[in-house]
C-alpha cells in the first residue's frame, strides 16, 4: 500500500507533539526536521521537500491560535492542508468535449501499464455512462495491438485497428470517424511506448496530437519507479504537453514519493491512480483523501 512508511513516521512525529502541552519554536523545528527526513525517505523530490517543510513551518509559527485546537492538532492540520495542496488541492477530473465526442490520448513509456490502463479507463467510463471505443496506434509492435484487443474484450469495449497502416495519426483519425459514426462518445487512443523518452517517440506523439487535437493527453507513469516517473512526466510535458497523469502500481508502492512530487514538479495533476492489475482497479485521485490516509 502506498505511503506506508511515510504514514507511520509522520504519525510518530505527531504523537510526540501531542504529548507536549504547548509547542515552542524548537519543538516545531524538531518536528519539521523529522517530517523532512520522512519525506526524503519516501523518495519525495528534494526541492519539493524543502519547500514543503518551510511552508509548513512558516504557517505553524505564524498561525493565529485557534482556541478549539491544541497546538499539536494545529500543526497536523497545517500538514494535512499542505499535503493536499502538494498533491493538487481539490483534485482534477477528466474533461470531456462540450461537443459530445471526446478523444483521450494515452502516452507513456513501455511497461508503465499504459495498455492495461486504457482498459481500466474504458471500464471506468462505461461505469460513468459513457460509450468508449479503444484505438491501437502502436505501429511497431503487433503484439501491442493484440494486447489491446485482449484488453478490449475483457472490458467489453470495441478496439479499432489498422494493422497495415504505418501512420498512427491516420489510424487515430480513422478511429475517430468510425467511433462517431457508430455512436461512441469517447475514443481512447493507445500509443507506442519506448524504454526511454527519445525524439522519434515525441515527434510521433506530436504528430498525432496535431492531427486529432485530443481533449486530454494523459501520461501513464509507474509509481514504483519513483523519481524516474516524475522525470518522465517532466520530459513528456515539456516536449508534448500533457493534461494529466495516471499513476499506476500505487498498490505496490510503499513509499509514495512519485505521487507526492509529480504535481509540484510538473504543474500537471494526477487524475487517476492504478491500484492493482484488474480492470476495476482504477480510482480518481483525491488529494484530500490521500492526505488523510497518510496522516491516519
Ligand atoms: P505498457 O507496456 O505500458 O502497455 O504496460 P502493460 O499495460 O502491459 O502493463 C505492464 C504490467 O503492469 C502488467 O503486468 C500489468 O498487469 C501491470 N499493471 C498495470 N497497472 C497496474 C497497477 O495499477 N497495479 C499493479 N500491481 N500492476 C499494474
Boltz pocket constraint, residues with backbone or C-beta under 6 A from the ligand:
constraints:
  - pocket:
      binder: B
      contacts: [[A, 108], [A, 109], [A, 110], [A, 111], [A, 112], [A, 113], [A, 114], [A, 115], [A, 116], [A, 117], [A, 193], [A, 247], [A, 248], [A, 249], [A, 250], [A, 251], [A, 252], [A, 273], [A, 274], [A, 275], [A, 276], [A, 277], [A, 281]]
      max_distance: 6.0
